[in-house]
Amino acid sequence: MSLLEVNNLSAFYGDFQALFNIDFTMEEGETLAVIGANGAGKSTFLKTITGLVDTEVDDLNYNGVSIGGLSAADIVGLGIAMVPEGRRLFPSLNVEENLLMGGYKGRQGHWTLDRIYELFPALVERRTVPGTALSGGEQQMTAIGRALMANPDLLLFDELSLGLAPIIIKNIYETLPKIKSEGVSVLLVEQDINQALSVSDRVYCFQEGRVSLNGLPNTLSREQISAAYFGS
């Protein structure tokens, strides 16, 4: 049984169809990357998994349980959390309050405030600082920490490196092995193709709401990826 199974998934925003018949599987312990141009449907795909975009009941299965149609709160309780594009911190809360919000479902696991500060030491001195006063890198660390406080088995990253300086991207990516060592599987949407290929076990490419390519990074040629990304 796969950790996540997506079967013939379509998704809509009103009358606009954003995803078309997506089939997708993910195994426990994997790091999967989803790449594609802007508007390809990558973020919408993550939103369907987390209950932020409506789906049919049998479109999504997580650990053998149908999660299509469940609320975002119920899905967090089952062990899926997301670091959203743009971080989306609560602006009226400081760093520590934002982190604590991630644990509101009370799901038990390895991740506590102390473990988050151990993972991101830069946040210790910023713990009482409002989210609006943080740098982009500090905001991303806080957003990741908030998601980990939900103690997920599956962690989704939407545009992990977007808008961040190269050194910050490097530092954040260096935390992934530590996160995975606690039994967390990772699904990431990434604009940097080279970065995505370097950290993933498998990669899916989306084009205009459809899967245009999937496979092992070391078996896919640049020509294949380019054609799947931009269209032949």
N, C-alpha and C positions, 0 to 999 in steps of 0.2 A: 504494500500500500504506500503510495507516494504521500509526502507531507502535504503537498498542495496539488490539486487537480482542477484544471479549468477546461470545461467542455462546451465547445460551440458557443462561446460567450459573445453576446452583442450588447452594446450599451448606447443609450440615447441621452441627449440633452433636449428635452422637448421633442420636436420633430427632426432634429439633427442627429444622425447616426454617427457616433464617434468610433465604435469598435464593431468589427464584422467577423463573427464566427471564429473567435480566438480559441485555439487549443494550446494547452501549456501544462507542463508537469514540472514539479520540483521535488527533489528528494531531501530527506533530513540530512543536515550537515552541509548542504551545498551553498555555494555563493553563485548566484545567477545574476547576470547583467541584462538589462533591456536597453537597447540603443535605438536611435532613430532621429529623424529631423524634427524640428519644432512642428507641433500639430499632428504628429504621427499617432497619437493616442496613448503614449507611455504613461503620463500622469493619470489619465482616465482609467487605465488598467489598474494602477495601484489603488485608485479610489473605489473601484468595484470590489477589490479584495477586502478593503477596510470598511465597507458598508456606506461609503459617502456618495456612491452612485448606485441607483437601483439595479438589481439583477434578478433573473429568474431563480427559483429555489434550487434547481439542480445544476446550475451553471458552475458553481464553486463548491469544492469539497476540500475540507481541511482536516487532516487526521481522520479521514473517514466520515466526517460529519458535514452535512450540507449546510453551508453558511450563506447561500444566496438569499437575499431578503432580510437577513438579520440586521439589527441596528449596529452602528459603529461601537457603541458601548458594550454590546454583547460580544462582538468580535474581539475587542481588546481583552475581555474576560476569558476568551478561549486561547489567548496566547499570541495574538498578532498585534504589532504596534508599528507606527510609521513616523519617520522623520519627514515632515512635509516640505515641499519646495518653499523657499522663502522663510523657513524656520518657524514662523507663526507663533512666537512666544506671546504669553499674556502680558500686554504692555503695562498693566497696573501692578504686576507682581515682580518681586526681585528674583534673582537667580535661584535661590533655595526654594522659594515658594513655587516657582515654575517647575522645579524638579519634583517637589512633593505632589504637584498636581498629576504627574505621571503615574503615581501609585494609588490613585483614588479607588481603583477596583479591589485593592487589597490582595492581589495575586501574589502568592509566596514564591520566593526564588532567591537567587544569588545577589541581586542588585539592591543595594541600599544607598543612602546618602554617602556613607563613608566610602563605599566601593566606587561611586561615581566620582567623588573627589580624588580618589586614588587613580582613576583612569584619566581624569582631566585635572591635574594639579593647579592649572591656571585659574580654575573656577573658585578655589578655596578663598582667595583674597577678594573675590568678586561676589561672594555669596549674598551680600546684602544690597548689591547694586541693581537698580531696575533694569529689566530686559532692554529698554529703549536706549540705555547708556552703554551697551556693550558693543564691541567691535563685531564685524561679521563672523570672524572665527570663533569668538566667545559665544555668540548667539548660536552658532551651529553646534558647538560643544554642549551648550545647555539644552538644545533641542534633542540631541542624541541622548543625553543623560535623562531627560524627561521620558523619552520613549523606553529606555532601559529600565526605568523605575516601574514600568508596567510588568517587568519580568517576562518578556515575550520569549516564545520559542522561535518565532519568525519575525525578523526585523526588516522593515521596508525603508529604503532611502529614496526620496524623490529629488533628483538633481543634487547629489551629495556635494559636488565641488563648485556649484554655480556661484559666481561672484566672489570667490575666495582667492587669496594670494597663493601662489604655488607652494610656499613653505607651509602655509596652514593646511593646504590640501594634503601635502606629504604627511604632516603630523597626524591628521585625522585618519588617513588611510592606515597609518601604522597602528592605530588602535583596533582595527578590524580583527586581527588574529587573537587579540585578548578577548574581544567580545565573543568570537566564535568558540574560543576555548571553554566558554561556559555553556556550550550546547545550543547556541543561537545560530539558526540558519539565516542567510542574508540574501535579500532580493533588492537590487539597486538599479535605479534609472540614472544613467550617467551621460552627460554631454561629451565628455572626453573619451573618445573611442579607445585610444591607447591605454588609458587608465582602466577602463572597463575590461578590456581584454586581459590586462596584466593580473587582475585579481579574481577573475571569475572562473568557475569550473565549466560553465556553459554560458552561451550568449544567445539571446533572441534579438532580432531586428524587426522593428515595426515600420510599416510604411502605409500611410493613409488608412490607419485603423485595422490593418491586417498584419499577420506574421509573414514577413517576406524572406526570413532566413533564420535558422537556428542550428547550433552545433557547438563543437568544442573549439575554443579559440585557436588552438595550434593547428587545426585542420582547415580553417577558413582562410582563403586568400584575400588579399586587399581588394582584388577585383570583384570577388563575390560580395564582400562587405559593402563596397562602393555601390554596386548595382542594387543591392538590397536596400541600402540607405537612401539613395537618390532616385532609384529607378533606372532601368536600362534604356 
